[in-house]
C-alpha cells in the first residue's frame, strides 16, 4: 500500500479487488469537479457583485454630477434669460408694438429652452446609466456556466 493512500480504497485491505480503486477515484473526480464548479460559480458571482457595485457607484456619481450641473445651469440661465428678455423687449419696442416685441422674445426663448432641455434629457437617458459592463459579464457567466454544466454532464 502506498503511504498516502487511504485504507478504505486499498484493494487488499477492503477485499473488493482492483476495480474499487478506480470507482473510488471516479467518484472523487466527480465530487471534486462538482465542488470546483460550485466554488467557481460562487467566486464568479462575488466578483460580479463587486463589479456591479463599482459600476453602479460610478453611474450614480455621473447622474449626480449631471443633475447638479443641470439645476445650477438652469437657475443661472433663467436669471440671465430674464435680463436678456427684458432687454430684447425694450429694444424691439423701439421698432414695433410692445405686445409684439414681448411675443417675439418669448417664442425665441422658449425655442432655446426646449433645445437645452432636450440636450439635458439625453445626458440622463437610461442607456447612458445602464451597467453595460456588468450585463456583458453576466452574459459571459451564463455562457461559461452552460459550458461547465455540459462538461460535467458528459462525465
Secondary structure, 3 states (H helix, E strand, C coil): CCCCCCHHHCHHHHCCCCHHHHHHHHHHHHHHHHHHHHHHHHHHHHHHHHHHHHHHHHHHHHHHHHHHHHHHHHHHHHHHHHHHHHHHHHHHHHHCCHHHHHHHHHHHHHHHHHHHHHHHHHHCCHHHHCCHHHHHHHHHHHHHHHHHHHHHHHC
